[in-house]
């Protein structure tokens, strides 16, 4: 069963597009079942973690919560600090998704603390994505702007969308356009095709709408069209932004 689980995990890596979501969900359940029949807890956790992402992308938060609980149980059984940051990250994601901001705040900080102890390389970027979402939904995100500017300088193609959005929301159009142009170059071709690609493109759709940039909105519409029937999820479940149709709609209604 271990060989089957590994083969299915390998096949999943070639089926990452939104058009493959239904297949990924089906295979994910098979992978988790096959891995569960082995004594390899790390294999079980990897299957569970990826299944969490696929179920989230399907838009079923309730089913995702069940999948996360199974993954959290495996984290506990493994007892390895490397994985301790997953449970607070997922719980913070759910709290943000349902508007339980009081619960989200300490969970975000617990994620950062646990991830730093485990030397998780992307901890500060994941923390910023969650913290920025919390601030946008509550008191405004001026407090996270310096962090967004920092990462836009370090990784411009991955993070310029963040300060572009923050400046646009505050009416600072010139600053927003400066950051937006970094991502928009060559028809957005340089936005890295990572697990956060759709997240970046969703932020850019918001910016294009706020700036009434019809040409960019038209280009973004082409890129986001495949996500119309899928939820946008960041990384391994750090954020759940809801249906991609919302961001496609922002592009469609931007004045021409």
Buried (B, 14 or more C-beta within 10 A) or exposed (E): EBEBBBEBBEEBEEEEEBEBBEEBBEBBBBBBBBBBEBEBBEBBBBBBBBBBBBBBBBBBBEBBBEBBBBBBBBBEEBEEBBBBBBBBBBBBBBBBBEEBBEBBBEBBBBBBBBBEEBEBEBBBBBBBBBBBBBBBEEEEBEEBBEBBBBBBEEEBBBBBBBBBBBBBBBEEBEBBBBBBEBBBEEEBEBBEEEBBBBBBBBBBBBBBBBBEBBEBBBBBBEBBBBBBBBBBBBBBBBBBBBBBBBBBBBBBEBEE
